[in-house]
Every structure is written in structure tokens, then in C-alpha cells.
Amino acid sequence: MHGKRRFAYGLAVLVFGIASLSGANVFGAAGNVDGVGDVDLKDVIMSLQVDFGLAPGVTTGGDVNNDGKISLAEAVYGLQVVAKIRETVTL
């Protein structure tokens, strides 16, 4: 478990670096894991925490691939939105 946690934090640092270059604010979009209305760095970090079992109890409202769970797919999607590589999808 310690290796997974270290990987998650390392990935979070990478995510922060990408997010510091540009930010995207999208209301009601897929990938909105925290339910606040914007796909942002917090959504990406929460996706990683859920995927690694560090943040139980998060709803699946931001599910991007309709698999019924929050996982690495949501984190990757969020990174793409924050980096402006991908356009968001309104739910």
C-alpha cells in the first residue's frame, strides 16, 4: 500500500505542474468528481485518491466512461481538461 500511496502523491505533483500551466472551469461537466461544478485539479486528485482507496465515499456523479466508478479514467480525463487537451462534455 505504501508504494501505491507514493505513486499517487507523485502523480498528484505531476498533475499540479500541468494544472499550474492552465486552468479550465467547466460547469456541470463529466469528470466533476467533487460535484462543485468545475473540472479542476481537485477532481483529478480525488479521482486518484478513490482509485487507490484513500478517499472512500465519493459519489460516481463525475463518471466519464459510464463504468459506475471513479478511477484512473476520470483522473486522466480531468488532466486532459485542465491542460486544455480535451474539450469537456456536459452531463
C-alpha positions in Angstrom: 0.0 0.0 0.0 2.9 2.3 0.7 4.1 2.1 -2.9 0.6 2.9 -4.2 0.4 5.9 -2.0 3.8 7.2 -3.1 2.8 6.8 -6.7 -0.5 8.6 -6.1 1.3 11.5 -4.5 3.9 11.6 -7.3 1.2 11.7 -9.8 -0.6 14.4 -7.9 2.6 16.5 -8.1 2.7 15.9 -11.9 -0.9 16.9 -12.1 -0.3 20.1 -10.1 2.5 21.0 -12.5 0.3 20.6 -15.5 -2.6 22.4 -13.9 -0.4 25.4 -13.0 0.2 25.9 -16.7 -3.5 26.4 -17.4 -6.9 26.0 -15.7 -10.3 25.1 -17.1 -13.6 26.0 -15.5 -16.4 23.9 -16.9 -19.8 23.9 -15.2 -21.7 20.5 -15.0 -19.1 18.5 -16.8 -18.1 14.9 -16.9 -15.1 14.4 -14.6 -16.6 16.7 -11.9 -15.9 14.2 -9.1 -16.3 16.7 -6.2 -19.6 17.9 -7.6 -18.7 21.6 -7.3 -19.3 22.4 -11.0 -15.7 22.8 -12.3 -13.4 20.1 -13.6 -10.2 21.1 -11.9 -7.1 19.8 -10.1 -9.2 18.8 -7.0 -11.3 16.5 -9.2 -8.2 14.8 -10.5 -6.7 14.3 -7.1 -9.9 13.0 -5.7 -10.1 10.5 -8.6 -6.7 9.2 -7.8 -7.5 9.0 -4.1 -10.6 7.0 -4.8 -8.8 4.7 -7.2 -6.1 4.0 -4.7 -8.6 3.5 -1.8 -7.6 6.7 0.0 -11.0 8.5 -0.2 -14.0 6.3 0.2 -17.5 7.6 -0.1 -17.2 9.7 -3.2 -20.2 9.5 -5.5 -20.0 8.5 -9.1 -21.5 11.7 -10.5 -18.3 12.5 -12.4 -18.0 9.1 -14.1 -16.7 9.8 -17.6 -16.9 6.3 -19.1 -20.1 5.0 -17.5 -18.5 2.1 -15.7 -20.2 3.1 -12.4 -17.0 4.0 -10.5 -14.4 6.7 -10.1 -11.0 5.5 -11.3 -7.9 6.4 -13.3 -10.1 7.1 -16.3 -11.6 10.1 -14.5 -8.2 11.3 -13.4 -6.8 11.2 -17.0 -9.9 12.9 -18.3 -9.5 15.6 -15.7 -5.9 16.1 -16.6 -6.8 16.5 -20.2 -9.4 19.1 -19.4 -7.2 21.1 -17.1 -4.4 21.0 -19.7 -6.9 22.0 -22.4 -6.1 18.9 -24.5 -9.7 17.8 -24.4 -13.0 19.6 -24.5 -15.4 18.8 -21.7 -18.6 17.0 -22.0 -21.6 18.5 -20.3 -23.7 16.0 -18.4 
